[in-house]
Amino acid sequence: MKIDFRIEWGYQFLYSRRHYHPQYIWDGHLECEKGHLESLSLYHYPRCISGPTSCPKEIPLTGNSWQETTRRALSGLHVIAEVEPDAVFHLVTASGTFDFTAQQIAHEGRIVFEVGPKYGYCHISVIRTGFLWFRPSLRAGEAALDADELPLPVHEWARMRSAWLAPGEAVRFSAHLTQNGEQIFHLIAMAAKYFDPEVENQVCDTFPMILKCDGVPVAEFKHYFRKHYVVQILEDVWTRFKAAAGTHEFELVNLNPRFFLLINRISFLPSAAPAEELVLPRWVITGEQAYERIHHSGAPCSCVVHYAGMSQKLQLNPGWNEFPFILSEPGLNVEFVTDTNLRGTVAEVWKVPAEKHPLMVGADLTSVPHDDSGEMEWLLDYMNRTRMGNLIVIRSHLYQDYDGRQHRKVDDALLEKWGKYCLEHGIHVEAATDFESGALARAAGNMMHAAGYHELTGVLYAVDPDHEIRPESMREAAENYVAFLREKVDRIRRSMRLVSFGDASGGQRYCYQAGVDYIRAETMVPNTMHLCSLARTASEAMSDGAWGVHIATQHAMQPYFANQLGLFFLSLYQSWMMGANMFYEEDSLFVMWKEERQCWDDVLTSGKRQMLREFYHFVMTHPRQGYSCRPIAFLEGRYAAPFNGFVCGGEQDPHYSVWGQFGRNLPEWGHAQPEKCRQLLDVLMPGCLTHPLRQKYEKQRHFFAGTPYGDFDEVPVESDSGFFHRYKLLLNLGWNTLIPEDYDK
């Protein structure tokens, strides 16, 4: 039999640089027992800050051996072989010998070997060509056509196999529908300007589409396809139509006049909506306004629902109807019954005390088009009815141009519509974009939490020193940075009551000095223990003690494995245990695009949504009482440069200037002795990442570290004197500039 597969080796960490990591030597050869190699190619992924997001470039080999070295990168082999069913392969490399069988490739699809230190994340993966480990099996009654089953040119593009539908053209295909009635059409696709076998391109534009069944238009819909920085996103598009069971001839028309629609998969699924149904949330909190939903298929009518000794008269229209209700007593299995004999149950009604700060759990809506396609409305309804959370973050990526350089403002009428929905349904609103007009805040009312830029503080760790800013001292650098932040804060406050910033810089105290009200700390970039100890303590000492996390699991490291769900679990629960009150995933609950693309139904996206749903249930029904005791603190000296423990720029090393853009490009401004004190914190959080300082690679823990002495704080010297009374041990190890009042404290 013929077998086609690839072998990938290496690893990639996004927020790091190659010279901090070991190189792996893969020089070797491939042997095959009971078969022969027909084709062998070495391949390399194009360099990209986001990860291995484009198709690799193949270099044919004349024999079965090669020379290859990687350092914080992925490469590998493409293999085609003619083998017996019981064939065995031996991959012999300078980094080890790895054996696998043809049967494993055929049946498992993906075989993984770990290489090197446990937390080095280096792997060898053997993957059957075309196998997507993360894509689930078809559901009962679902019919699907993949790219190669469509009568179109097919190309590997952006690491996915796609059928290319030209602008203004249509593709015709047959599909068998298993049931009568409403059908769900699901398109998994992306966009491109044109096909170039050498260099992939990206594009942002709206694609109107028509679906025809047996020559009759049955659905008209549109979707805004886009890139994210330099990566094209593979996206989901759904529409509904009615058809009889049986085989039909379909036609999908790409009405975009300029660009190609790249189809990865088309599928049809019978709609599960019954004629009549009462749907209730699984759990509620006493006194909370929740919603019952009734699906009605007949003419408009009224009905009465009875529950918990109460009755409610409802007016029903065809389709889904939504009605608020409130339960005042705790209990189990509270039954709702209508006089039309519809029944439903709220399984859990909890009565719990409120926490000091409202808990907010949800999602950054980066990957949801902020337009009038109806997708945002559907997503808000999905979050509410499935109890996935009570928080959305508006972060639009609409563009005026096709290259994604000029942002386009979201229509105020849409912001008002979404804000009103959140107000009515108890969903908190945070905004990283499109808050300036005030429309969103006005509509969301008291559910509008705060607004502010996503990662403005990246100027401290991702930007080189500005030659026009020439501070003469650390004090001047600190004052310049605070003035920069204050100007942004004042601008935001013209339209917002509360200002919040996303922050991974480690300089949260300077944000508070500039007038910021709330910090959303970006975890899964630096070490979680380090960043949360900074964010929490600055908030308690300099604000009201409320702070949150936005969790960036999607681009921390590649390749992707199912263990990313475990990283998400730790990210949620560690920050909750450390006192955060806002939790949301940055941009991969719905799609992922930093390696092979994952969409709505896939393992990591669907798994994280379910995990978030369970987390929301747990934290809302198990409120934290009392407070955490942290007897140890590390003192952040006055004017000390923020230290986050990771690097972002292309050539950063220990000479990279403290204060980033606000520092000086001089040797004495590099990370040196005062910053090395952070490595002494290895006692409190072993292995915690301290880049740009150097560490032994086999001991570094990029994202999580144990705490053998328990939780601890990194406390700003600007705290009031009384704040220090909580500590039994205060460590002043590094930058120790003090002013007289600091000595008094």
Secondary structure, 3 states (H helix, E strand, C coil): CEEEEEEEEECEECCCCHHHCCEEECCEEEEEEEEEEEEEEEEECCCCCCCCCCCCEEEECCCCEECCEEECCEEEEEEEEEEEEEEEEEEEECCEEEEEEHHHHHHHCEEEEEECCHHHCEEEEEEECCCCCCCCCCCCCCEEEEHHHCCCCEEEECCEEEEEECCCCEEEEEEEECCCEEEEEEEEEEEECCCCCCCCCCCCEEEEEEEEECCEEEEEEEEEECEECCEECCEEEEEEEEECCEEEEEEEEECCCCCEEEEEEEEEEECCCCCCEEECCCEEECCCEEEEEEEECCCCEEEEEEECCEEEEEEECCEEEEEEEECCCCEEEEEEEECCCCEEEEEEEECCCCCCCCCEEEEECCCCCCCCCCHHHHHHHHHHHCCCCCEEEECCCCECCCCCCCECCCCHHHHHHHHHHHHHHCCEEEECCCCCCCHHHHHHHHHEEEECCCCHHHHHCCCCCCCCCCCCCHHHHHHHHHHHHHHHHHHHHCCCCCEEEEECCCCHHHHHHCCCCEEEEEECCCCHHHHHHHHHHHHHHHCCCCCEEEECHHHCEECCCCCHHHHHHHHHHHHHHCCCCEEEECCCCCCECCCCCECCCCHHHHHHHHHHHHHHHHHHHCCCCCCCCCCEEEEECCCCCCCCCCCCCCCCCCCCECCHHHCCCCHHHECCHHHHHHHHHHHCCCCECCCCCCCCHHHCECCCCCCCCCCCEEEECCCCHHHHHHCCEEECCCCCCCCHHHHHC
